[in-house]
Amino acid sequence: MKYYSLHHQSPEVSFETAVVNGLAPDKGLYFPESIRPLSTDFIRQLKSYSHAEIAYEVINQFVGDEIPEAVLKQIAAETVDFDFPLVKISDSVYSLELFHGPTMAFKDVGARFMARCLGYFNREKKNQKVTVLVATSGDTGGAVANGFLGVEGVDVIILYPSGKVSGIQEKQLTTLGQNITALEVAGTFDDCQDMVKRAFMDESLKSVTLTSANSINVARWLPQMFYYFFAVRQLEDLSKSIVFSVPSGNFGNICAGIVASKLGLPIAHFVASTNLNDIVPNYLASGEYKPKPSKPTISNAMDVGNPSNFIRIQQLFGNNFDQLKKHFSAYSFTDAQTREAMKILYEDKGYIADPHGAVGYLGLKKHIQNNADTTGIFLETAHPVKFLEEVEKTLNLKIPIPVQIAAVMHKPKTSIRISTYEELKGVLLGNNVNEESDNPC
C-alpha cells in the first residue's frame, strides 16, 4: 500500500514512511492510494471471527507486506485485547462503549496500534530516536502516554492546554515519567495543535526525527475502523439501516468509520455530533468552511476549531458536497443540552454517559426524528469517571473509581509550563527547561 499527500505536492510513500513522518513534506495529510472492499462473505460472517481476527483482516491491506503477517496479527491482537460492548438503550438505540481499555478512552486502540508499529519499525535502529509530538484536548494524551510508555527508541512529548482538561485526564499524561514528557501550554487546544504543526514545518528542527500521534497519523487514524466492525458484529437484527453518531472534535474517529463503510460494512449514514465548536455543521448548512477559535465546553475533547481530518472525509466522498450531505450529517449542541441528555439517559434509561457520549446521543436522536426505521448507535468514547466532577454534579451521584484511574490519581503531576513556540522548540532541542511538579518535597 502506498500513501499520497492530500496536498498533492509530495511523492507517494510506504506505510512505514507515512507512520514515521506523520505528515508529508508538503505538510499534507497522508491518504491510502486505494481502499479495497473486503469480501461479502467476511462481512456476512463477522460473528464467527474474534476481535483480533477482524482487526487483522481490516487493517491488513493498509499495511501490506511491510510488517510480517505473524507480527501484524500479534499487533492487532494486543491492540484490541479488551471489551467493546454494545449496550441497548432502547429498541432501536445502542451505545457502543469504547472505554474499557487501559486509559478508559477510545483512543487506546489507535495509540496501542501505532506504538507497536513504530516499535517494530525501530527495532534495528539502535542509535536513532523518534520523537512523537502530540497535542491533546483531553484523552489523546493519556492514551498516547500509556501506549508508548517504555517503547525503545521513542520519546513522547505531549502538549495540553492548561486548565482545559479534566483532573483525571491531566494525571494520566503527567504522572508516567520514563520517556513521556508533558508540556502544559498557556492557551487552547488550537494553540497546542498550531505549535505542533509549526514544529513539523520548522527547517531548523531537521536534526530531530518528529512524528505525530494525533489522528493525522495513519497508524492512529485507521485502526479506529475496528470499532464499527465490532459494533455491527454484535447486532442481532441487520434488517434496518444502520446509523452511527460519533462525538466529533478532530473528526478522525468518524473518518475511520467512513473508511469502514468503504470496506463494505453496511452503514447507511454517519452523524457528526459536535459541541459549540460547530465548524462542520455550519459548513454543511452554508457550503463555506470557516475555521474559528475553539470554545471551551464540558465535552473538552471536542473543543477543536479547525478539525484536521475533515479534509480526509471530503476525499472519501470525492470532494463532492452533495454526496457528502447524502451520507453525512452534523449537528451542534450546547452544554445545557448536553447536561439535559445526560439526565435523560440516566433517569429514563438507567445509563450513565459522559458529556461526549451524551452529545453523540443527541445527534443520533435528532437524526432519527426523520429517519425512524433505523438502528442507531452512538459512540461512548470515554468512561464517565474521566469527567468525574461534571458527571457527579449533573446526575447527583457518586461514581466508583475504576482500578485504571485509581492507579494514577494519587501520583504526583510533573509537567513543563510553556506559552510560546520557542519554548517548545527548546524542549525538542534538549535545552534546559523549568519542570514543575506537585510532588511535595
C-alpha positions in Angstrom: 0.0 0.0 0.0 1.2 3.5 -0.9 0.1 6.7 0.6 -0.1 10.1 -1.0 -0.4 13.6 0.4 -3.8 15.4 0.2 -1.8 18.5 -0.8 -0.6 16.5 -3.9 2.9 18.1 -3.8 4.9 15.2 -2.4 5.8 11.7 -3.7 3.9 8.6 -2.7 5.4 6.8 0.3 5.2 3.4 2.1 3.1 2.8 5.2 6.3 2.9 7.3 7.3 6.3 5.9 3.8 7.6 6.5 3.8 6.4 10.1 7.3 7.6 10.9 6.9 11.0 9.3 3.3 11.7 10.3 2.9 14.5 7.8 4.0 14.6 4.1 6.9 17.0 3.2 4.3 19.4 1.7 2.5 19.3 5.1 -0.5 17.4 3.7 -2.2 14.5 5.4 -1.4 11.1 4.1 -4.2 9.1 2.4 -4.2 5.5 1.1 -3.9 5.1 -2.6 -6.8 2.7 -2.7 -9.5 1.2 -0.4 -10.3 -2.4 -1.5 -13.7 -3.7 -0.2 -13.5 -6.8 1.9 -15.2 -10.0 0.8 -19.0 -10.1 1.3 -18.6 -13.5 3.0 -16.3 -11.9 5.6 -18.8 -9.1 6.2 -21.7 -11.6 6.5 -19.8 -13.9 8.9 -18.4 -11.3 11.3 -19.9 -13.1 14.3 -17.7 -16.1 13.5 -14.5 -14.1 13.9 -12.8 -12.9 17.1 -11.9 -9.2 17.6 -8.3 -9.9 16.9 -9.1 -11.7 13.6 -11.4 -8.9 12.5 -8.8 -6.3 13.3 -6.1 -8.1 11.3 -8.4 -8.5 8.2 -9.5 -4.9 8.3 -6.0 -3.4 8.6 -4.0 -5.8 6.5 -4.4 -4.1 3.2 -3.3 -0.7 4.6 0.0 -2.2 6.0 0.7 -4.7 3.1 3.9 -6.7 3.4 5.8 -4.1 5.4 5.0 -5.9 8.7 5.2 -9.8 8.5 1.8 -11.5 8.9 2.6 -13.1 12.2 3.8 -9.8 13.7 0.8 -7.8 12.4 -1.5 -10.5 13.8 0.2 -10.1 17.2 0.0 -6.3 17.0 -3.7 -6.5 16.1 -4.4 -8.9 19.0 -2.6 -6.8 21.5 -4.4 -3.7 20.3 -7.9 -5.0 20.9 -7.4 -7.2 23.9 -10.3 -5.6 25.9 -14.1 -5.4 25.5 -16.1 -3.2 23.2 -19.7 -3.9 24.4 -22.8 -2.7 22.6 -25.3 -1.6 25.2 -29.0 -1.5 24.4 -30.6 1.8 25.4 -34.0 1.3 23.7 -35.5 -0.8 20.9 -33.5 0.9 18.2 -30.8 2.8 20.1 -27.4 1.4 21.3 -24.3 2.8 23.0 -21.0 1.4 21.8 -18.7 1.6 24.8 -15.1 2.3 23.8 -13.7 3.0 27.2 -12.7 -0.5 28.5 -9.0 -0.1 27.7 -6.1 0.9 29.9 -6.8 4.6 29.9 -10.6 4.3 29.6 -10.9 6.2 26.3 -11.5 5.2 22.7 -8.1 6.5 21.7 -6.4 3.5 23.4 -6.9 1.5 20.2 -5.1 3.9 17.9 -2.3 4.7 20.4 -1.6 1.0 21.1 -1.6 0.1 17.4 0.7 3.0 16.4 3.1 2.4 19.3 3.6 -1.3 18.3 4.0 -0.4 14.6 6.6 2.2 15.5 8.3 -0.2 17.8 8.6 -2.7 15.0 9.9 -0.2 12.5 12.5 1.0 15.1 13.6 -2.5 16.1 17.1 -2.3 14.5 17.7 1.5 14.7 19.6 1.4 18.0 21.0 4.9 17.8 18.1 6.7 16.2 15.5 8.3 18.4 12.0 9.2 17.1 10.2 11.9 18.9 6.4 11.6 19.0 4.9 15.1 19.2 1.2 15.3 20.0 -1.3 17.9 21.0 -4.3 16.8 23.2 -7.6 18.3 24.1 -8.2 15.5 26.6 -8.0 11.8 26.0 -5.3 11.6 23.3 -2.6 12.5 25.7 -3.3 9.7 28.2 -3.8 7.1 25.6 -0.6 8.0 23.8 1.4 8.2 27.0 0.2 4.8 28.1 0.6 3.2 24.6 4.2 4.4 24.1 5.4 4.1 27.7 8.8 2.4 27.6 8.9 1.9 23.9 12.6 1.7 23.0 13.9 4.4 20.8 10.8 6.6 21.1 10.4 9.8 23.2 6.9 11.3 23.6 6.2 15.0 24.1 2.5 15.9 24.8 1.2 19.4 24.7 -2.1 20.1 26.5 -4.0 23.3 27.3 -3.5 24.4 31.0 -6.8 24.2 32.9 -8.8 22.9 30.0 -8.6 19.1 30.5 -10.1 17.2 33.4 -8.1 16.4 36.5 -8.0 12.7 35.7 -7.0 13.3 32.1 -4.2 15.5 33.3 -3.0 12.9 35.8 -2.9 10.2 33.0 -0.5 12.2 30.9 1.7 13.9 33.6 2.4 11.0 36.0 4.1 8.3 34.0 7.7 9.6 33.6 10.2 7.5 31.7 10.0 8.5 28.0 6.9 10.7 28.4 7.2 14.5 28.8 4.1 16.7 29.4 4.0 20.3 28.3 1.3 22.4 29.9 0.5 25.2 27.5 -0.9 28.6 28.4 -3.7 28.6 25.8 -6.2 26.5 24.0 -6.0 23.1 22.2 -5.8 25.0 18.9 -2.7 26.8 20.3 -1.2 23.4 21.1 -2.1 22.0 17.7 -0.7 25.1 16.0 2.6 24.6 17.8 2.8 21.0 16.8 2.1 21.9 13.1 4.7 24.6 13.2 7.3 22.2 14.6 6.8 19.9 11.7 7.3 22.8 9.3 10.4 24.2 11.1 13.5 23.6 8.9 15.8 24.3 11.9 14.4 21.1 13.6 15.7 18.8 10.9 18.1 17.2 13.5 15.0 15.9 15.3 13.1 13.0 13.8 9.5 14.0 14.5 6.2 12.1 14.1 2.7 12.8 15.3 0.4 10.6 17.3 -2.6 12.7 16.7 -5.2 11.2 14.4 -3.4 12.9 11.5 -1.1 9.9 11.6 -2.4 7.0 9.6 -1.4 4.4 12.3 -3.6 6.3 14.8 -6.4 7.1 12.4 -7.1 3.8 10.6 -7.3 1.4 13.5 -10.4 3.2 14.6 -12.2 1.3 11.8 -12.3 -1.7 14.2 -15.0 -0.1 16.4 -17.6 -0.1 13.6 -16.9 -3.8 12.7 -17.2 -4.8 16.4 -20.5 -2.9 16.7 -22.1 -4.5 13.6 -20.8 -7.9 14.8 -22.9 -7.6 17.9 -26.2 -6.6 16.3 -28.8 -9.3 16.1 -31.1 -7.6 13.6 -29.4 -6.3 10.5 -32.7 -5.6 8.5 -32.8 -1.9 9.3 -30.5 0.8 8.1 -27.6 1.3 10.5 -26.7 4.9 11.6 -23.6 5.8 13.7 -23.5 9.0 15.6 -19.9 10.0 16.6 -18.9 12.7 19.1 -16.5 14.6 16.9 -13.6 17.0 17.5 -10.7 16.4 15.1 -13.0 14.1 13.1 -10.5 11.2 13.0 -12.9 8.6 14.5 -15.9 9.3 12.2 -13.5 9.5 9.3 -12.3 5.9 10.1 -15.9 4.8 10.3 -16.5 6.1 6.7 -13.4 4.1 5.6 -15.1 1.0 7.3 -18.2 1.6 5.2 -16.0 1.8 2.0 -14.6 -1.6 3.0 -18.2 -2.9 2.7 -19.6 -2.6 6.3 -23.3 -1.9 5.9 -23.6 1.6 7.3 -26.3 3.8 5.8 -25.4 7.2 7.4 -23.0 9.0 9.7 -23.8 11.7 12.1 -21.0 14.0 13.4 -22.2 15.3 16.8 -20.3 18.3 18.0 -20.5 20.8 20.9 -20.4 24.5 20.4 -17.4 24.1 18.1 -19.7 23.9 15.1 -17.4 24.4 12.1 -18.6 21.3 10.3 -22.3 21.7 11.0 -22.0 25.3 9.7 -20.2 24.1 6.6 -22.9 21.6 5.8 -25.5 24.3 6.2 -23.7 27.0 4.2 -21.2 25.3 2.0 -18.5 27.6 3.4 -15.7 26.1 5.5 -14.7 28.6 8.1 -12.4 27.5 10.9 -12.5 29.7 14.1 -11.0 29.7 17.6 -12.2 26.9 19.7 -14.6 27.4 22.6 -14.3 25.6 25.9 -17.1 23.2 26.8 -17.8 20.4 29.2 -17.0 17.9 26.4 -13.5 19.3 26.1 -12.0 16.5 23.9 -14.2 18.0 21.1 -13.0 21.6 21.6 -11.5 21.9 18.2 -11.8 25.0 15.9 -10.2 23.6 12.8 -10.7 19.8 12.5 -7.6 18.2 10.9 -9.3 15.1 9.5 -12.2 16.8 7.7 -10.2 17.0 4.5 -9.9 13.2 4.6 -13.7 12.9 4.9 -14.1 15.2 1.9 -11.7 13.0 -0.1 -13.6 9.9 0.8 -16.7 11.4 -0.8 -14.7 12.5 -3.9 -14.8 16.2 -2.7 -18.4 16.1 -3.8 -20.5 18.3 -1.5 -23.8 16.7 -2.5 -22.5 13.1 -1.9 -21.2 14.2 1.5 -24.6 15.6 2.6 -26.3 12.4 1.3 -24.4 10.1 3.7 -23.2 12.5 6.4 -24.9 14.9 8.8 -23.6 17.2 11.5 -25.3 18.8 14.5 -24.1 21.1 17.3 -25.3 21.1 20.9 -24.8 23.4 23.9 -23.5 22.4 27.3 -27.1 22.8 28.7 -28.4 20.4 26.1 -25.6 18.0 26.9 -26.4 18.0 30.6 -30.1 17.5 29.9 -29.2 14.5 27.7 -27.1 13.0 30.5 -30.0 13.4 32.9 -32.5 11.8 30.4 -30.2 8.8 29.7 -29.7 8.3 33.5 -33.2 8.9 34.7 -35.2 7.3 31.9 -32.8 4.7 30.6 -30.6 3.9 33.7 -27.5 4.7 31.6 -24.6 6.9 32.8 -23.0 8.7 29.9 -20.0 11.1 29.9 -20.6 14.5 28.2 -19.1 13.3 24.9 -21.4 10.3 24.7 -24.4 12.5 25.6 -23.6 14.7 22.6 -23.4 11.6 20.5 -26.8 10.5 21.8 -28.3 14.0 21.0 -27.0 13.8 17.4 -28.5 10.4 16.9 -31.9 11.3 18.3 -32.0 14.4 16.1 -31.2 12.3 13.0 -33.7 9.5 13.7 -36.6 12.0 14.2 -36.9 12.0 10.4 -35.4 8.5 9.9 -37.4 6.3 12.1 -36.7 2.9 10.5 -33.1 2.7 11.6 -30.8 1.1 14.1 -28.9 3.9 15.8 -25.5 3.5 17.5 -23.9 6.4 19.4 -20.3 6.1 20.5 -19.5 6.4 24.2 -15.9 7.5 23.9 -14.8 7.8 27.5 -15.7 6.4 30.9 -17.8 8.8 32.9 -15.1 8.8 35.6 -12.9 10.8 33.2 -15.2 13.7 33.8 -16.0 12.9 37.4 -16.9 16.3 38.7 -19.2 17.2 35.9 -21.0 13.8 35.8 -21.5 13.6 39.5 -22.8 17.1 39.7 -25.1 16.8 36.8 -26.6 13.4 37.9 -26.2 13.9 41.7 -24.5 10.6 42.2 -21.1 9.1 43.2 -19.1 7.1 40.6 -16.9 4.3 41.8 -13.3 4.8 40.7 -12.1 2.0 38.4 -8.7 0.5 39.1 -7.1 2.0 35.9 -7.9 5.5 37.2 -7.2 4.9 40.9 -3.6 3.8 39.8 -2.8 7.4 38.7 -5.0 9.7 40.9 -2.5 10.0 43.7 0.7 10.1 41.7 2.5 13.4 41.6 2.0 15.5 38.4 5.1 16.6 36.6 4.8 19.0 33.7 6.7 21.8 31.9 4.9 25.0 31.6 5.3 26.8 28.2 3.5 29.6 26.4 5.4 30.1 23.2 6.6 28.1 20.3 10.2 29.0 21.0 9.9 27.2 24.4 8.6 24.1 22.7 11.5 24.3 20.3 13.9 24.5 23.2 12.4 21.3 24.7 12.7 19.5 21.3 16.3 20.5 21.0 17.1 19.3 24.5 17.7 22.7 26.1 17.3 23.2 29.9 13.7 23.7 31.0 12.0 24.5 34.2 10.0 21.5 35.2 7.1 21.8 37.7 5.8 19.1 40.0 3.1 18.8 42.6 5.3 16.3 44.4 5.9 17.5 48.0 9.5 18.0 49.0 
